[in-house]
Amino acid sequence: MKEELVTDASLRQYLLGSVDDEERQRIESLVITNALSKERVFVAEEDLLDDYLEDALAHSDKERFLAQYAYTRERQHQLQISRDIRNWAIAQQERIVTSRAEISRRS
């Protein structure tokens, strides 16, 4: 059960609930006993969330994601907050780029 045997793809499938019981137990055991594995799961979860918010998931993965991450009102609310924060950050970045372009044009 070496940590390096868990690929990013396996972690992603685990988070989507698409692994068999043996693989699920193996990954969960690693998460409990290995801090690096736990961190890798958090990173994979963030990547999955980003892909969802960017509408970059395949239809089947999107359905699995919603089944795993939006099954309660609280989780749906958390997803909405993440979406709102992402949209705000994008708007801020666009505002900065526009401001810099105006300053350059004036110079």
LUMRO-243745 format. One record per residue (C-alpha): residue in one letter; residue number from 1; x, y, z. Coordinates in steps of 0.1 Angstrom, whole numbers, plus 5000, padded with zeros to 4 digits. Each point is the difference from the previous one (the first is absolute). Layout:
N
<r><type>A</type><seq>NUM</seq><X>X</X><Y>Y</Y><Z>Z</Z></r>
...
//
This chain:
107
<r><type>M</type><seq>1</seq><X>5000</X><Y>5000</Y><Z>5000</Z></r>
<r><type>K</type><seq>2</seq><X>5025</X><Y>5026</Y><Z>4990</Z></r>
<r><type>E</type><seq>3</seq><X>4988</X><Y>5035</Y><Z>4996</Z></r>
<r><type>E</type><seq>4</seq><X>5016</X><Y>5005</Y><Z>4966</Z></r>
<r><type>L</type><seq>5</seq><X>4978</X><Y>4972</Y><Z>4986</Z></r>
<r><type>V</type><seq>6</seq><X>4970</X><Y>5023</Y><Z>5003</Z></r>
<r><type>T</type><seq>7</seq><X>4999</X><Y>5020</Y><Z>4968</Z></r>
<r><type>D</type><seq>8</seq><X>4983</X><Y>5034</Y><Z>4996</Z></r>
<r><type>A</type><seq>9</seq><X>4975</X><Y>4983</Y><Z>4977</Z></r>
<r><type>S</type><seq>10</seq><X>4992</X><Y>4974</Y><Z>5028</Z></r>
<r><type>L</type><seq>11</seq><X>4995</X><Y>5028</Y><Z>5025</Z></r>
<r><type>R</type><seq>12</seq><X>4977</X><Y>5018</Y><Z>4976</Z></r>
<r><type>Q</type><seq>13</seq><X>4980</X><Y>4968</Y><Z>4994</Z></r>
<r><type>Y</type><seq>14</seq><X>4999</X><Y>4995</Y><Z>5038</Z></r>
<r><type>L</type><seq>15</seq><X>4986</X><Y>5035</Y><Z>5005</Z></r>
<r><type>L</type><seq>16</seq><X>4974</X><Y>4993</Y><Z>4974</Z></r>
<r><type>G</type><seq>17</seq><X>4990</X><Y>4968</Y><Z>5017</Z></r>
<r><type>S</type><seq>18</seq><X>5011</X><Y>4979</Y><Z>4970</Z></r>
<r><type>V</type><seq>19</seq><X>5024</X><Y>4976</Y><Z>5016</Z></r>
<r><type>D</type><seq>20</seq><X>4993</X><Y>4965</Y><Z>5013</Z></r>
<r><type>D</type><seq>21</seq><X>4998</X><Y>4993</Y><Z>5037</Z></r>
<r><type>E</type><seq>22</seq><X>5036</X><Y>4986</Y><Z>5001</Z></r>
<r><type>E</type><seq>23</seq><X>5015</X><Y>5032</Y><Z>4984</Z></r>
<r><type>R</type><seq>24</seq><X>4978</X><Y>5022</Y><Z>5022</Z></r>
<r><type>Q</type><seq>25</seq><X>5012</X><Y>4983</Y><Z>5032</Z></r>
<r><type>R</type><seq>26</seq><X>5036</X><Y>5001</Y><Z>4988</Z></r>
<r><type>I</type><seq>27</seq><X>4998</X><Y>5038</Y><Z>4993</Z></r>
<r><type>E</type><seq>28</seq><X>4982</X><Y>5007</Y><Z>5033</Z></r>
<r><type>S</type><seq>29</seq><X>5026</X><Y>4980</Y><Z>5019</Z></r>
<r><type>L</type><seq>30</seq><X>5028</X><Y>5021</Y><Z>4984</Z></r>
<r><type>V</type><seq>31</seq><X>4982</X><Y>5032</Y><Z>5008</Z></r>
<r><type>I</type><seq>32</seq><X>4997</X><Y>4990</Y><Z>5036</Z></r>
<r><type>T</type><seq>33</seq><X>5036</X><Y>4989</Y><Z>5004</Z></r>
<r><type>N</type><seq>34</seq><X>5019</X><Y>5023</Y><Z>4976</Z></r>
<r><type>A</type><seq>35</seq><X>4999</X><Y>5038</Y><Z>5001</Z></r>
<r><type>L</type><seq>36</seq><X>5013</X><Y>5003</Y><Z>4964</Z></r>
<r><type>S</type><seq>37</seq><X>4971</X><Y>4978</Y><Z>4988</Z></r>
<r><type>K</type><seq>38</seq><X>4976</X><Y>5021</Y><Z>5019</Z></r>
<r><type>E</type><seq>39</seq><X>5014</X><Y>5032</Y><Z>4984</Z></r>
<r><type>R</type><seq>40</seq><X>4999</X><Y>4984</Y><Z>4966</Z></r>
<r><type>V</type><seq>41</seq><X>4963</X><Y>4992</Y><Z>5005</Z></r>
<r><type>F</type><seq>42</seq><X>4993</X><Y>5036</Y><Z>5010</Z></r>
<r><type>V</type><seq>43</seq><X>5019</X><Y>5012</Y><Z>4968</Z></r>
<r><type>A</type><seq>44</seq><X>4981</X><Y>4976</Y><Z>4978</Z></r>
<r><type>E</type><seq>45</seq><X>4967</X><Y>5012</Y><Z>5016</Z></r>
<r><type>E</type><seq>46</seq><X>5009</X><Y>5036</Y><Z>4993</Z></r>
<r><type>D</type><seq>47</seq><X>5009</X><Y>4991</Y><Z>4964</Z></r>
<r><type>L</type><seq>48</seq><X>4967</X><Y>4982</Y><Z>4996</Z></r>
<r><type>L</type><seq>49</seq><X>4981</X><Y>5030</Y><Z>5014</Z></r>
<r><type>D</type><seq>50</seq><X>5018</X><Y>5023</Y><Z>4976</Z></r>
<r><type>D</type><seq>51</seq><X>4992</X><Y>4978</Y><Z>4971</Z></r>
<r><type>Y</type><seq>52</seq><X>4963</X><Y>4999</Y><Z>5011</Z></r>
<r><type>L</type><seq>53</seq><X>4999</X><Y>5038</Y><Z>5003</Z></r>
<r><type>E</type><seq>54</seq><X>5017</X><Y>5005</Y><Z>4966</Z></r>
<r><type>D</type><seq>55</seq><X>4974</X><Y>4975</Y><Z>4985</Z></r>
<r><type>A</type><seq>56</seq><X>5029</X><Y>4979</Y><Z>4989</Z></r>
<r><type>L</type><seq>57</seq><X>4987</X><Y>4966</Y><Z>5012</Z></r>
<r><type>A</type><seq>58</seq><X>4986</X><Y>4974</Y><Z>4977</Z></r>
<r><type>H</type><seq>59</seq><X>4963</X><Y>4996</Y><Z>5004</Z></r>
<r><type>S</type><seq>60</seq><X>5003</X><Y>4967</Y><Z>5020</Z></r>
<r><type>D</type><seq>61</seq><X>5027</X><Y>5015</Y><Z>5023</Z></r>
<r><type>K</type><seq>62</seq><X>4978</X><Y>5030</Y><Z>5006</Z></r>
<r><type>E</type><seq>63</seq><X>4971</X><Y>4978</Y><Z>5010</Z></r>
<r><type>R</type><seq>64</seq><X>5023</X><Y>4980</Y><Z>5023</Z></r>
<r><type>F</type><seq>65</seq><X>5014</X><Y>5032</Y><Z>5014</Z></r>
<r><type>L</type><seq>66</seq><X>4966</X><Y>5014</Y><Z>5008</Z></r>
<r><type>A</type><seq>67</seq><X>4989</X><Y>4967</Y><Z>5016</Z></r>
<r><type>Q</type><seq>68</seq><X>5031</X><Y>5001</Y><Z>5022</Z></r>
<r><type>Y</type><seq>69</seq><X>5002</X><Y>5037</Y><Z>5008</Z></r>
<r><type>A</type><seq>70</seq><X>4966</X><Y>5015</Y><Z>4997</Z></r>
<r><type>Y</type><seq>71</seq><X>4978</X><Y>4976</Y><Z>5018</Z></r>
<r><type>T</type><seq>72</seq><X>4989</X><Y>5024</Y><Z>5028</Z></r>
<r><type>R</type><seq>73</seq><X>4989</X><Y>5036</Y><Z>5000</Z></r>
<r><type>E</type><seq>74</seq><X>5031</X><Y>5008</Y><Z>5021</Z></r>
<r><type>R</type><seq>75</seq><X>5023</X><Y>4985</Y><Z>4974</Z></r>
<r><type>Q</type><seq>76</seq><X>4981</X><Y>5017</Y><Z>4972</Z></r>
<r><type>H</type><seq>77</seq><X>5005</X><Y>5033</Y><Z>5018</Z></r>
<r><type>Q</type><seq>78</seq><X>5037</X><Y>4993</Y><Z>5004</Z></r>
<r><type>L</type><seq>79</seq><X>5002</X><Y>4994</Y><Z>4962</Z></r>
<r><type>Q</type><seq>80</seq><X>4982</X><Y>5032</Y><Z>4993</Z></r>
<r><type>I</type><seq>81</seq><X>5024</X><Y>5019</Y><Z>5023</Z></r>
<r><type>S</type><seq>82</seq><X>5029</X><Y>4985</Y><Z>4982</Z></r>
<r><type>R</type><seq>83</seq><X>4985</X><Y>5010</Y><Z>4966</Z></r>
<r><type>D</type><seq>84</seq><X>4993</X><Y>5035</Y><Z>5013</Z></r>
<r><type>I</type><seq>85</seq><X>5036</X><Y>5004</Y><Z>5013</Z></r>
<r><type>R</type><seq>86</seq><X>5014</X><Y>4987</Y><Z>4967</Z></r>
<r><type>N</type><seq>87</seq><X>4978</X><Y>5024</Y><Z>4980</Z></r>
<r><type>W</type><seq>88</seq><X>5010</X><Y>5029</Y><Z>5022</Z></r>
<r><type>A</type><seq>89</seq><X>5037</X><Y>4992</Y><Z>4995</Z></r>
<r><type>I</type><seq>90</seq><X>4996</X><Y>4999</Y><Z>4962</Z></r>
<r><type>A</type><seq>91</seq><X>4982</X><Y>5033</Y><Z>5000</Z></r>
<r><type>Q</type><seq>92</seq><X>5027</X><Y>5016</Y><Z>5022</Z></r>
<r><type>Q</type><seq>93</seq><X>5027</X><Y>4987</Y><Z>4976</Z></r>
<r><type>E</type><seq>94</seq><X>4981</X><Y>5014</Y><Z>4970</Z></r>
<r><type>R</type><seq>95</seq><X>4997</X><Y>5033</Y><Z>5018</Z></r>
<r><type>I</type><seq>96</seq><X>5037</X><Y>5001</Y><Z>5007</Z></r>
<r><type>V</type><seq>97</seq><X>5009</X><Y>4991</Y><Z>4964</Z></r>
<r><type>T</type><seq>98</seq><X>4976</X><Y>5027</Y><Z>4987</Z></r>
<r><type>S</type><seq>99</seq><X>5014</X><Y>5026</Y><Z>5024</Z></r>
<r><type>R</type><seq>100</seq><X>5036</X><Y>4992</Y><Z>4989</Z></r>
<r><type>A</type><seq>101</seq><X>4990</X><Y>5002</Y><Z>4963</Z></r>
<r><type>E</type><seq>102</seq><X>4984</X><Y>5035</Y><Z>5006</Z></r>
<r><type>I</type><seq>103</seq><X>5032</X><Y>5012</Y><Z>5019</Z></r>
<r><type>S</type><seq>104</seq><X>5022</X><Y>4987</Y><Z>4971</Z></r>
<r><type>R</type><seq>105</seq><X>4978</X><Y>5017</Y><Z>4974</Z></r>
<r><type>R</type><seq>106</seq><X>5003</X><Y>5033</Y><Z>5019</Z></r>
<r><type>S</type><seq>107</seq><X>5038</X><Y>4998</Y><Z>5003</Z></r>
//
